[in-house]
Structure formats: structure tokens, C-alpha cells
Amino acid sequence: MINYTWTIEDVIVTPSVTIGEETFTDVIHTIRWKCVGTEGSYTESEEQSWPVKFNNSGTFIPLDSLDVDTVLSWIMNADVRNNQERKIIDYIEKKKNTKNIG
């Protein structure tokens, strides 16, 4: 069984965004995430940077109050997350089936 660890490696923010009369600080516009999968002695990862579209939906969360699951939910649903994990499964399977000669 593969154990997955999802992390937010870093975020790129716009220092302030004003919409109407409201100003928001540290608005995330790019997220660099990483998923590491480990099965026994095999470890592989997938990491990418994805843009985030800011919309003032009335639920702005300050940067220091965010967690990994909230941030990931902005850029990927469960199907997309599963696809990323499937990539790691493929990487690990290839590594497990690679043999050295000599």
C-alpha cells in the first residue's frame, strides 16, 4: 500500500487586491504543491505549480490561517488528486520493475 503525503511547497501572492471598497492582503495566485508516495523502500513524488483565480466569494481566508487541504481544494477536486496519485503509482511500479544488469 502506498502512503501519500501532500504538501504546499510555496505560494506566490499578490500583496494586495482591491475589489470595490474591500482590500485583501497576501492573495495567493500560484500554488506549488508536492505529493510524495512511499511504498516500503520505494519513494516517488509529483510536484507542480498551478494558478489560482481569486474571486471575492465572501469567504476570504488569511494566508496564516490556511491548511493544505483547503489550498488543494482550490485547484483540484478528488478526481484530479487521484490522477496525481496514480502517476506516483506508475512511477513506483516502474522503479520496482527496473532491473540492473551486471
Biopython code that builds the backbone (N, CA, C, O; Angstrom):
import numpy as np
from Bio.PDB.StructureBuilder import StructureBuilder

atoms = [
    (1, "MET", "N", (0.842, -1.179, 0.000)),
    (1, "MET", "CA", (0.000, 0.000, 0.000)),
    (1, "MET", "C", (0.890, 1.246, 0.000)),
    (1, "MET", "O", (1.891, 1.306, 0.713)),
    (2, "ILE", "N", (0.519, 2.212, -0.790)),
    (2, "ILE", "CA", (1.288, 3.441, -0.887)),
    (2, "ILE", "C", (0.710, 4.475, 0.082)),
    (2, "ILE", "O", (-0.500, 4.695, 0.129)),
    (3, "ASN", "N", (1.592, 5.098, 0.846)),
    (3, "ASN", "CA", (1.202, 6.201, 1.728)),
    (3, "ASN", "C", (1.546, 7.510, 1.028)),
    (3, "ASN", "O", (2.658, 7.681, 0.531)),
    (4, "TYR", "N", (0.588, 8.429, 0.992)),
    (4, "TYR", "CA", (0.766, 9.710, 0.310)),
    (4, "TYR", "C", (0.868, 10.850, 1.325)),
    (4, "TYR", "O", (0.152, 10.886, 2.326)),
    (5, "THR", "N", (1.773, 11.771, 1.034)),
    (5, "THR", "CA", (1.905, 12.983, 1.827)),
    (5, "THR", "C", (1.817, 14.166, 0.878)),
    (5, "THR", "O", (2.662, 14.335, -0.002)),
    (6, "TRP", "N", (0.790, 14.982, 1.065)),
    (6, "TRP", "CA", (0.591, 16.178, 0.252)),
    (6, "TRP", "C", (1.104, 17.389, 1.014)),
    (6, "TRP", "O", (0.826, 17.550, 2.202)),
    (7, "THR", "N", (1.853, 18.237, 0.326)),
    (7, "THR", "CA", (2.341, 19.465, 0.947)),
    (7, "THR", "C", (2.198, 20.634, -0.023)),
    (7, "THR", "O", (2.148, 20.455, -1.240)),
    (8, "ILE", "N", (2.136, 21.810, 0.540)),
    (8, "ILE", "CA", (2.219, 23.033, -0.247)),
    (8, "ILE", "C", (3.653, 23.507, -0.076)),
    (8, "ILE", "O", (4.063, 23.894, 1.018)),
    (9, "GLU", "N", (4.406, 23.474, -1.155)),
    (9, "GLU", "CA", (5.821, 23.829, -1.092)),
    (9, "GLU", "C", (5.995, 25.334, -0.957)),
    (9, "GLU", "O", (6.831, 25.795, -0.179)),
    (10, "ASP", "N", (5.228, 26.088, -1.694)),
    (10, "ASP", "CA", (5.207, 27.537, -1.536)),
    (10, "ASP", "C", (4.052, 28.125, -2.312)),
    (10, "ASP", "O", (3.431, 27.455, -3.136)),
    (11, "VAL", "N", (3.775, 29.371, -2.041)),
    (11, "VAL", "CA", (2.721, 30.104, -2.743)),
    (11, "VAL", "C", (3.284, 31.447, -3.184)),
    (11, "VAL", "O", (4.132, 32.039, -2.516)),
    (12, "ILE", "N", (2.799, 31.902, -4.307)),
    (12, "ILE", "CA", (3.143, 33.246, -4.777)),
    (12, "ILE", "C", (1.905, 34.095, -4.546)),
    (12, "ILE", "O", (0.800, 33.723, -4.942)),
    (13, "VAL", "N", (2.100, 35.234, -3.904)),
    (13, "VAL", "CA", (0.971, 36.080, -3.541)),
    (13, "VAL", "C", (1.069, 37.446, -4.204)),
    (13, "VAL", "O", (2.152, 37.929, -4.535)),
    (14, "THR", "N", (-0.087, 38.043, -4.384)),
    (14, "THR", "CA", (-0.181, 39.460, -4.743)),
    (14, "THR", "C", (-0.335, 40.183, -3.417)),
    (14, "THR", "O", (-1.229, 39.846, -2.641)),
    (15, "PRO", "N", (0.525, 41.185, -3.126)),
    (15, "PRO", "CA", (0.487, 41.826, -1.805)),
    (15, "PRO", "C", (-0.881, 42.375, -1.417)),
    (15, "PRO", "O", (-1.282, 42.261, -0.259)),
    (16, "SER", "N", (-1.609, 42.973, -2.370)),
    (16, "SER", "CA", (-2.963, 43.433, -2.047)),
    (16, "SER", "C", (-3.810, 43.486, -3.309)),
    (16, "SER", "O", (-3.333, 43.797, -4.400)),
    (17, "VAL", "N", (-5.076, 43.170, -3.116)),
    (17, "VAL", "CA", (-6.064, 43.218, -4.192)),
    (17, "VAL", "C", (-7.258, 43.993, -3.655)),
    (17, "VAL", "O", (-7.783, 43.677, -2.587)),
    (18, "THR", "N", (-7.685, 45.010, -4.403)),
    (18, "THR", "CA", (-8.852, 45.796, -4.000)),
    (18, "THR", "C", (-9.992, 45.508, -4.959)),
    (18, "THR", "O", (-9.852, 45.624, -6.176)),
    (19, "ILE", "N", (-11.123, 45.130, -4.382)),
    (19, "ILE", "CA", (-12.346, 44.900, -5.145)),
    (19, "ILE", "C", (-13.409, 45.770, -4.503)),
    (19, "ILE", "O", (-13.781, 45.565, -3.348)),
    (20, "GLY", "N", (-13.895, 46.746, -5.262)),
    (20, "GLY", "CA", (-14.842, 47.708, -4.693)),
    (20, "GLY", "C", (-14.152, 48.468, -3.577)),
    (20, "GLY", "O", (-13.126, 49.115, -3.783)),
    (21, "GLU", "N", (-14.727, 48.378, -2.407)),
    (21, "GLU", "CA", (-14.142, 49.072, -1.262)),
    (21, "GLU", "C", (-13.359, 48.142, -0.338)),
    (21, "GLU", "O", (-12.853, 48.574, 0.698)),
    (22, "GLU", "N", (-13.262, 46.870, -0.710)),
    (22, "GLU", "CA", (-12.552, 45.904, 0.127)),
    (22, "GLU", "C", (-11.147, 45.666, -0.407)),
    (22, "GLU", "O", (-10.945, 45.512, -1.611)),
    (23, "THR", "N", (-10.182, 45.639, 0.500)),
    (23, "THR", "CA", (-8.807, 45.316, 0.137)),
    (23, "THR", "C", (-8.411, 44.029, 0.846)),
    (23, "THR", "O", (-8.612, 43.875, 2.051)),
    (24, "PHE", "N", (-7.847, 43.113, 0.078)),
    (24, "PHE", "CA", (-7.408, 41.822, 0.597)),
    (24, "PHE", "C", (-5.888, 41.778, 0.506)),
    (24, "PHE", "O", (-5.308, 42.204, -0.493)),
    (25, "THR", "N", (-5.244, 41.261, 1.554)),
    (25, "THR", "CA", (-3.783, 41.206, 1.543)),
    (25, "THR", "C", (-3.295, 39.765, 1.367)),
    (25, "THR", "O", (-3.953, 38.805, 1.769)),
    (26, "ASP", "N", (-2.123, 39.654, 0.756)),
    (26, "ASP", "CA", (-1.499, 38.353, 0.507)),
    (26, "ASP", "C", (-2.452, 37.390, -0.197)),
    (26, "ASP", "O", (-2.747, 36.309, 0.311)),
    (27, "VAL", "N", (-2.925, 37.795, -1.368)),
    (27, "VAL", "CA", (-3.848, 36.981, -2.154)),
    (27, "VAL", "C", (-3.028, 36.003, -2.997)),
    (27, "VAL", "O", (-2.210, 36.415, -3.820)),
    (28, "ILE", "N", (-3.249, 34.731, -2.788)),
    (28, "ILE", "CA", (-2.495, 33.694, -3.493)),
    (28, "ILE", "C", (-2.898, 33.674, -4.965)),
    (28, "ILE", "O", (-4.085, 33.686, -5.292)),
    (29, "HIS", "N", (-1.899, 33.643, -5.851)),
    (29, "HIS", "CA", (-2.221, 33.482, -7.270)),
    (29, "HIS", "C", (-1.518, 32.285, -7.901)),
    (29, "HIS", "O", (-1.871, 31.888, -9.011)),
    (30, "THR", "N", (-0.527, 31.697, -7.219)),
    (30, "THR", "CA", (0.104, 30.474, -7.714)),
    (30, "THR", "C", (0.473, 29.594, -6.523)),
    (30, "THR", "O", (0.996, 30.065, -5.513)),
    (31, "ILE", "N", (0.188, 28.312, -6.671)),
    (31, "ILE", "CA", (0.474, 27.333, -5.623)),
    (31, "ILE", "C", (1.417, 26.285, -6.197)),
    (31, "ILE", "O", (1.176, 25.740, -7.273)),
    (32, "ARG", "N", (2.491, 26.012, -5.468)),
    (32, "ARG", "CA", (3.369, 24.902, -5.842)),
    (32, "ARG", "C", (3.145, 23.799, -4.817)),
    (32, "ARG", "O", (3.473, 23.944, -3.639)),
    (33, "TRP", "N", (2.581, 22.699, -5.291)),
    (33, "TRP", "CA", (2.259, 21.587, -4.418)),
    (33, "TRP", "C", (3.176, 20.410, -4.718)),
    (33, "TRP", "O", (3.824, 20.351, -5.763)),
    (34, "LYS", "N", (3.213, 19.478, -3.777)),
    (34, "LYS", "CA", (4.007, 18.263, -3.951)),
    (34, "LYS", "C", (3.271, 17.110, -3.281)),
    (34, "LYS", "O", (2.713, 17.251, -2.193)),
    (35, "CYS", "N", (3.283, 15.980, -3.952)),
    (35, "CYS", "CA", (2.735, 14.751, -3.372)),
    (35, "CYS", "C", (3.833, 13.699, -3.409)),
    (35, "CYS", "O", (4.392, 13.408, -4.466)),
    (36, "VAL", "N", (4.138, 13.128, -2.241)),
    (36, "VAL", "CA", (5.146, 12.083, -2.119)),
    (36, "VAL", "C", (4.420, 10.787, -1.784)),
    (36, "VAL", "O", (3.607, 10.733, -0.861)),
    (37, "GLY", "N", (4.729, 9.747, -2.548)),
    (37, "GLY", "CA", (4.179, 8.428, -2.279)),
    (37, "GLY", "C", (5.287, 7.479, -1.862)),
    (37, "GLY", "O", (6.350, 7.436, -2.481)),
    (38, "THR", "N", (5.028, 6.715, -0.798)),
    (38, "THR", "CA", (6.022, 5.777, -0.294)),
    (38, "THR", "C", (5.383, 4.408, -0.137)),
    (38, "THR", "O", (4.307, 4.257, 0.442)),
    (39, "GLU", "N", (6.083, 3.416, -0.673)),
    (39, "GLU", "CA", (5.664, 2.017, -0.510)),
    (39, "GLU", "C", (6.921, 1.219, -0.176)),
    (39, "GLU", "O", (7.761, 0.975, -1.043)),
    (40, "GLY", "N", (7.039, 0.821, 1.070)),
    (40, "GLY", "CA", (8.241, 0.111, 1.502)),
    (40, "GLY", "C", (9.464, 1.000, 1.323)),
    (40, "GLY", "O", (9.524, 2.102, 1.868)),
    (41, "SER", "N", (10.435, 0.520, 0.559)),
    (41, "SER", "CA", (11.659, 1.289, 0.335)),
    (41, "SER", "C", (11.583, 2.171, -0.908)),
    (41, "SER", "O", (12.563, 2.827, -1.262)),
    (42, "TYR", "N", (10.437, 2.192, -1.568)),
    (42, "TYR", "CA", (10.272, 2.992, -2.782)),
    (42, "TYR", "C", (9.558, 4.308, -2.483)),
    (42, "TYR", "O", (8.513, 4.328, -1.834)),
    (43, "THR", "N", (10.132, 5.392, -2.960)),
    (43, "THR", "CA", (9.530, 6.711, -2.789)),
    (43, "THR", "C", (9.603, 7.456, -4.110)),
    (43, "THR", "O", (10.654, 7.515, -4.749)),
    (44, "GLU", "N", (8.477, 8.020, -4.510)),
    (44, "GLU", "CA", (8.403, 8.843, -5.713)),
    (44, "GLU", "C", (7.540, 10.053, -5.410)),
    (44, "GLU", "O", (6.780, 10.056, -4.442)),
    (45, "SER", "N", (7.659, 11.082, -6.239)),
    (45, "SER", "CA", (6.863, 12.288, -5.997)),
    (45, "SER", "C", (6.443, 12.938, -7.306)),
    (45, "SER", "O", (6.997, 12.674, -8.373)),
    (46, "GLU", "N", (5.463, 13.781, -7.182)),
    (46, "GLU", "CA", (4.962, 14.612, -8.275)),
    (46, "GLU", "C", (4.822, 16.002, -7.693)),
    (46, "GLU", "O", (4.308, 16.169, -6.587)),
    (47, "GLU", "N", (5.278, 17.002, -8.437)),
    (47, "GLU", "CA", (5.146, 18.368, -7.940)),
    (47, "GLU", "C", (4.956, 19.301, -9.124)),
    (47, "GLU", "O", (5.578, 19.142, -10.175)),
    (48, "GLN", "N", (4.078, 20.282, -8.926)),
    (48, "GLN", "CA", (3.750, 21.233, -9.984)),
    (48, "GLN", "C", (3.335, 22.561, -9.374)),
    (48, "GLN", "O", (3.015, 22.653, -8.188)),
    (49, "SER", "N", (3.348, 23.583, -10.212)),
    (49, "SER", "CA", (2.806, 24.892, -9.831)),
    (49, "SER", "C", (1.537, 25.126, -10.627)),
    (49, "SER", "O", (1.510, 24.943, -11.844)),
    (50, "TRP", "N", (0.492, 25.529, -9.933)),
    (50, "TRP", "CA", (-0.794, 25.772, -10.583)),
    (50, "TRP", "C", (-1.319, 27.145, -10.183)),
    (50, "TRP", "O", (-1.163, 27.572, -9.039)),
    (51, "PRO", "N", (-1.946, 27.835, -11.140)),
    (51, "PRO", "CA", (-2.518, 29.149, -10.828)),
    (51, "PRO", "C", (-3.829, 29.024, -10.048)),
    (51, "PRO", "O", (-4.523, 28.010, -10.114)),
    (52, "VAL", "N", (-4.137, 30.077, -9.317)),
    (52, "VAL", "CA", (-5.400, 30.165, -8.571)),
    (52, "VAL", "C", (-6.095, 31.438, -9.011)),
    (52, "VAL", "O", (-5.478, 32.502, -9.073)),
    (53, "LYS", "N", (-7.376, 31.329, -9.314)),
    (53, "LYS", "CA", (-8.152, 32.529, -9.644)),
    (53, "LYS", "C", (-8.820, 33.032, -8.377)),
    (53, "LYS", "O", (-9.535, 32.290, -7.704)),
    (54, "PHE", "N", (-8.583, 34.293, -8.060)),
    (54, "PHE", "CA", (-9.197, 34.881, -6.869)),
    (54, "PHE", "C", (-10.587, 35.384, -7.208)),
    (54, "PHE", "O", (-10.780, 36.122, -8.174)),
    (55, "ASN", "N", (-11.542, 34.976, -6.406)),
    (55, "ASN", "CA", (-12.888, 35.547, -6.521)),
    (55, "ASN", "C", (-13.349, 35.898, -5.117)),
    (55, "ASN", "O", (-13.193, 35.113, -4.182)),
    (56, "ASN", "N", (-13.901, 37.052, -4.988)),
    (56, "ASN", "CA", (-14.347, 37.508, -3.678)),
    (56, "ASN", "C", (-15.694, 36.865, -3.371)),
    (56, "ASN", "O", (-16.751, 37.462, -3.572)),
    (57, "SER", "N", (-15.625, 35.635, -2.880)),
    (57, "SER", "CA", (-16.857, 34.899, -2.598)),
    (57, "SER", "C", (-17.370, 35.153, -1.188)),
    (57, "SER", "O", (-18.351, 34.549, -0.756)),
    (58, "GLY", "N", (-16.699, 36.051, -0.476)),
    (58, "GLY", "CA", (-17.130, 36.353, 0.887)),
    (58, "GLY", "C", (-16.527, 35.415, 1.918)),
    (58, "GLY", "O", (-16.852, 35.506, 3.101)),
    (59, "THR", "N", (-15.643, 34.507, 1.480)),
    (59, "THR", "CA", (-15.029, 33.567, 2.411)),
    (59, "THR", "C", (-13.502, 33.649, 2.344)),
    (59, "THR", "O", (-12.825, 32.621, 2.371)),
    (60, "PHE", "N", (-12.970, 34.843, 2.260)),
    (60, "PHE", "CA", (-11.519, 35.017, 2.197)),
    (60, "PHE", "C", (-10.880, 34.523, 3.491)),
    (60, "PHE", "O", (-11.301, 34.887, 4.589)),
    (61, "ILE", "N", (-9.853, 33.685, 3.338)),
    (61, "ILE", "CA", (-9.147, 33.141, 4.486)),
    (61, "ILE", "C", (-7.741, 33.736, 4.492)),
    (61, "ILE", "O", (-7.025, 33.616, 3.498)),
    (62, "PRO", "N", (-7.334, 34.369, 5.579)),
    (62, "PRO", "CA", (-5.984, 34.934, 5.650)),
    (62, "PRO", "C", (-4.913, 33.862, 5.441)),
    (62, "PRO", "O", (-5.087, 32.706, 5.825)),
    (63, "LEU", "N", (-3.830, 34.265, 4.840)),
    (63, "LEU", "CA", (-2.744, 33.352, 4.497)),
    (63, "LEU", "C", (-2.291, 32.503, 5.687)),
    (63, "LEU", "O", (-2.095, 31.297, 5.539)),
    (64, "ASP", "N", (-2.127, 33.099, 6.837)),
    (64, "ASP", "CA", (-1.626, 32.353, 8.001)),
    (64, "ASP", "C", (-2.665, 31.417, 8.627)),
    (64, "ASP", "O", (-2.355, 30.701, 9.580)),
    (65, "SER", "N", (-3.894, 31.417, 8.100)),
    (65, "SER", "CA", (-4.936, 30.525, 8.612)),
    (65, "SER", "C", (-5.231, 29.359, 7.665)),
    (65, "SER", "O", (-6.127, 28.558, 7.930)),
    (66, "LEU", "N", (-4.483, 29.262, 6.566)),
    (66, "LEU", "CA", (-4.741, 28.218, 5.575)),
    (66, "LEU", "C", (-4.107, 26.891, 5.971)),
    (66, "LEU", "O", (-3.100, 26.850, 6.677)),
    (67, "ASP", "N", (-4.722, 25.802, 5.498)),
    (67, "ASP", "CA", (-4.128, 24.483, 5.662)),
    (67, "ASP", "C", (-4.025, 23.811, 4.291)),
    (67, "ASP", "O", (-4.604, 24.293, 3.317)),
    (68, "VAL", "N", (-3.303, 22.720, 4.218)),
    (68, "VAL", "CA", (-3.031, 22.042, 2.949)),
    (68, "VAL", "C", (-4.314, 21.649, 2.232)),
    (68, "VAL", "O", (-4.446, 21.894, 1.033)),
    (69, "ASP", "N", (-5.261, 21.045, 2.941)),
    (69, "ASP", "CA", (-6.489, 20.574, 2.295)),
    (69, "ASP", "C", (-7.304, 21.721, 1.703)),
    (69, "ASP", "O", (-7.868, 21.579, 0.618)),
    (70, "THR", "N", (-7.373, 22.843, 2.393)),
    (70, "THR", "CA", (-8.110, 23.993, 1.870)),
    (70, "THR", "C", (-7.459, 24.507, 0.598)),
    (70, "THR", "O", (-8.140, 24.755, -0.397)),
    (71, "VAL", "N", (-6.150, 24.666, 0.627)),
    (71, "VAL", "CA", (-5.447, 25.200, -0.535)),
    (71, "VAL", "C", (-5.565, 24.243, -1.721)),
    (71, "VAL", "O", (-5.810, 24.682, -2.845)),
    (72, "LEU", "N", (-5.395, 22.949, -1.484)),
    (72, "LEU", "CA", (-5.513, 21.984, -2.571)),
    (72, "LEU", "C", (-6.923, 21.969, -3.159)),
    (72, "LEU", "O", (-7.090, 21.753, -4.359)),
    (73, "SER", "N", (-7.934, 22.197, -2.327)),
    (73, "SER", "CA", (-9.316, 22.187, -2.827)),
    (73, "SER", "C", (-9.579, 23.318, -3.818)),
    (73, "SER", "O", (-10.507, 23.232, -4.622)),
    (74, "TRP", "N", (-8.776, 24.371, -3.767)),
    (74, "TRP", "CA", (-8.934, 25.469, -4.719)),
    (74, "TRP", "C", (-8.496, 25.077, -6.116)),
    (74, "TRP", "O", (-8.988, 25.633, -7.098)),
    (75, "ILE", "N", (-7.569, 24.119, -6.220)),
    (75, "ILE", "CA", (-7.009, 23.816, -7.533)),
    (75, "ILE", "C", (-7.336, 22.424, -8.052)),
    (75, "ILE", "O", (-7.181, 22.163, -9.245)),
    (76, "MET", "N", (-7.786, 21.526, -7.181)),
    (76, "MET", "CA", (-8.087, 20.181, -7.672)),
    (76, "MET", "C", (-9.194, 19.519, -6.858)),
    (76, "MET", "O", (-9.267, 19.645, -5.635)),
    (77, "ASN", "N", (-10.047, 18.811, -7.585)),
    (77, "ASN", "CA", (-11.083, 18.020, -6.921)),
    (77, "ASN", "C", (-10.521, 16.618, -6.656)),
    (77, "ASN", "O", (-9.357, 16.348, -6.954)),
    (78, "ALA", "N", (-11.339, 15.739, -6.103)),
    (78, "ALA", "CA", (-10.874, 14.392, -5.730)),
    (78, "ALA", "C", (-10.377, 13.611, -6.943)),
    (78, "ALA", "O", (-9.399, 12.871, -6.836)),
    (79, "ASP", "N", (-11.030, 13.761, -8.093)),
    (79, "ASP", "CA", (-10.601, 13.041, -9.290)),
    (79, "ASP", "C", (-9.212, 13.481, -9.743)),
    (79, "ASP", "O", (-8.386, 12.648, -10.116)),
    (80, "VAL", "N", (-8.955, 14.773, -9.712)),
    (80, "VAL", "CA", (-7.642, 15.286, -10.113)),
    (80, "VAL", "C", (-6.575, 14.816, -9.124)),
    (80, "VAL", "O", (-5.475, 14.431, -9.519)),
    (81, "ARG", "N", (-6.909, 14.852, -7.852)),
    (81, "ARG", "CA", (-5.974, 14.369, -6.827)),
    (81, "ARG", "C", (-5.661, 12.891, -7.039)),
    (81, "ARG", "O", (-4.507, 12.473, -6.938)),
    (82, "ASN", "N", (-6.688, 12.107, -7.333)),
    (82, "ASN", "CA", (-6.493, 10.679, -7.600)),
    (82, "ASN", "C", (-5.601, 10.463, -8.819)),
    (82, "ASN", "O", (-4.768, 9.556, -8.829)),
    (83, "ASN", "N", (-5.772, 11.293, -9.844)),
    (83, "ASN", "CA", (-4.930, 11.183, -11.038)),
    (83, "ASN", "C", (-3.469, 11.435, -10.696)),
    (83, "ASN", "O", (-2.585, 10.746, -11.205)),
    (84, "GLN", "N", (-3.207, 12.416, -9.837)),
    (84, "GLN", "CA", (-1.837, 12.696, -9.425)),
    (84, "GLN", "C", (-1.258, 11.507, -8.651)),
    (84, "GLN", "O", (-0.095, 11.147, -8.832)),
    (85, "GLU", "N", (-2.068, 10.910, -7.798)),
    (85, "GLU", "CA", (-1.605, 9.749, -7.040)),
    (85, "GLU", "C", (-1.364, 8.558, -7.964)),
    (85, "GLU", "O", (-0.447, 7.770, -7.730)),
    (86, "ARG", "N", (-2.183, 8.418, -9.018)),
    (86, "ARG", "CA", (-1.964, 7.337, -9.991)),
    (86, "ARG", "C", (-0.631, 7.498, -10.714)),
    (86, "ARG", "O", (0.016, 6.504, -11.045)),
    (87, "LYS", "N", (-0.215, 8.735, -10.961)),
    (87, "LYS", "CA", (1.101, 8.964, -11.565)),
    (87, "LYS", "C", (2.197, 8.400, -10.663)),
    (87, "LYS", "O", (3.147, 7.774, -11.134)),
    (88, "ILE", "N", (2.049, 8.630, -9.364)),
    (88, "ILE", "CA", (3.041, 8.133, -8.413)),
    (88, "ILE", "C", (3.035, 6.608, -8.383)),
    (88, "ILE", "O", (4.093, 5.984, -8.307)),
    (89, "ILE", "N", (1.852, 6.009, -8.443)),
    (89, "ILE", "CA", (1.752, 4.547, -8.513)),
    (89, "ILE", "C", (2.550, 4.039, -9.708)),
    (89, "ILE", "O", (3.320, 3.086, -9.590)),
    (90, "ASP", "N", (2.360, 4.682, -10.865)),
    (90, "ASP", "CA", (3.090, 4.277, -12.073)),
    (90, "ASP", "C", (4.596, 4.420, -11.900)),
    (90, "ASP", "O", (5.355, 3.536, -12.296)),
    (91, "TYR", "N", (5.034, 5.540, -11.304)),
    (91, "TYR", "CA", (6.470, 5.758, -11.074)),
    (91, "TYR", "C", (7.043, 4.651, -10.193)),
    (91, "TYR", "O", (8.109, 4.107, -10.481)),
    (92, "ILE", "N", (6.323, 4.320, -9.113)),
    (92, "ILE", "CA", (6.803, 3.292, -8.186)),
    (92, "ILE", "C", (6.824, 1.929, -8.862)),
    (92, "ILE", "O", (7.777, 1.170, -8.686)),
    (93, "GLU", "N", (5.785, 1.604, -9.634)),
    (93, "GLU", "CA", (5.751, 0.314, -10.332)),
    (93, "GLU", "C", (6.913, 0.187, -11.309)),
    (93, "GLU", "O", (7.520, -0.879, -11.415)),
    (94, "LYS", "N", (7.224, 1.263, -12.021)),
    (94, "LYS", "CA", (8.365, 1.223, -12.944)),
    (94, "LYS", "C", (9.666, 1.004, -12.181)),
    (94, "LYS", "O", (10.526, 0.234, -12.609)),
    (95, "LYS", "N", (9.801, 1.683, -11.055)),
    (95, "LYS", "CA", (11.010, 1.542, -10.244)),
    (95, "LYS", "C", (11.128, 0.115, -9.703)),
    (95, "LYS", "O", (12.219, -0.456, -9.690)),
    (96, "LYS", "N", (10.008, -0.461, -9.259)),
    (96, "LYS", "CA", (10.021, -1.826, -8.721)),
    (96, "LYS", "C", (10.368, -2.851, -9.796)),
    (96, "LYS", "O", (10.921, -3.910, -9.497)),
    (97, "ASN", "N", (10.043, -2.534, -11.040)),
    (97, "ASN", "CA", (10.257, -3.486, -12.135)),
    (97, "ASN", "C", (11.504, -3.159, -12.957)),
    (97, "ASN", "O", (11.693, -3.718, -14.037)),
    (98, "THR", "N", (12.341, -2.277, -12.467)),
    (98, "THR", "CA", (13.597, -1.957, -13.135)),
    (98, "THR", "C", (14.680, -2.853, -12.559)),
    (98, "THR", "O", (14.866, -2.922, -11.344)),
    (99, "LYS", "N", (15.384, -3.528, -13.432)),
    (99, "LYS", "CA", (16.446, -4.439, -13.004)),
    (99, "LYS", "C", (17.781, -3.953, -13.562)),
    (99, "LYS", "O", (17.856, -3.467, -14.690)),
    (100, "ASN", "N", (18.817, -4.090, -12.765)),
    (100, "ASN", "CA", (20.172, -3.744, -13.190)),
    (100, "ASN", "C", (20.849, -4.984, -13.768)),
    (100, "ASN", "O", (20.654, -6.095, -13.276)),
    (101, "ILE", "N", (21.643, -4.784, -14.812)),
    (101, "ILE", "CA", (22.435, -5.877, -15.390)),
    (101, "ILE", "C", (23.894, -5.604, -15.048)),
    (101, "ILE", "O", (24.410, -4.507, -15.265)),
    (102, "GLY", "N", (24.529, -6.612, -14.518)),
    (102, "GLY", "CA", (25.963, -6.505, -14.264)),
    (102, "GLY", "C", (26.300, -6.073, -12.952)),
    (102, "GLY", "O", (27.481, -5.948, -12.627)),
]
sb = StructureBuilder()
sb.init_structure("model")
sb.init_model(0)
sb.init_chain("A")
sb.init_seg("    ")
for serial, (resi, resn, name, xyz) in enumerate(atoms, 1):
    if name == "N":
        sb.init_residue(resn, " ", resi, " ")
    sb.init_atom(name, np.array(xyz, "f"), 0.0, 1.0, " ", f" {name:<3s}", serial, name[0])
structure = sb.get_structure()
